[in-house]
Amino acid sequence: MIIGQYNYNLDPKKRLTIPPKFRSVLSKGAILTRGIDGCLFLAGLYDRIEIWNEENWQKYGATTGTQVENIAEGLKELGI
């Protein structure tokens, strides 16, 4: 399972190096391409990986972050 946010750069040949700790998860293969803005975000969701550009990812994170906080607070109130 991959959890968290990680920032990596393309190498001089325009390749994204997959860190060793993620290679086993992606061992069956993956293809990624760079967007026009030169930045992309990978979001792992259960059985798939979504690719987002930076602006849309930031917008999504701003709206869902509040929702997650509200859910966590509700669970805390229930003792969960």
C-alpha positions, 0 to 999 in steps of 0.5 A, spaced: 500 500 500 502 506 498 500 512 502 502 519 502 504 525 498 511 524 495 514 529 490 519 527 485 522 530 479 524 527 472 531 525 470 535 528 464 532 523 460 525 525 462 523 519 466 520 518 472 524 514 477 519 509 481 522 509 488 524 502 490 519 501 496 513 502 490 516 497 485 513 491 488 506 494 488 507 497 481 511 490 478 506 488 473 507 495 469 505 502 469 505 507 463 506 515 465 506 521 461 508 528 463 503 533 462 504 540 458 505 543 465 510 538 467 507 536 473 503 530 475 500 527 481 498 520 482 492 518 486 492 510 488 485 508 489 483 501 491 485 497 485 487 503 480 491 509 480 489 516 477 493 521 474 491 528 476 495 535 474 497 539 479 491 545 479 486 540 479 489 536 485 490 542 489 482 544 488 480 536 489 484 536 496 482 543 498 474 540 498 476 533 500 480 535 506 474 539 509 470 533 508 475 528 511 476 532 517 468 532 518 468 525 518 473 524 522 470 528 528 464 525 527 467 518 528 471 521 534 464 523 537 461 516 536 468 513 540 470 510 533 
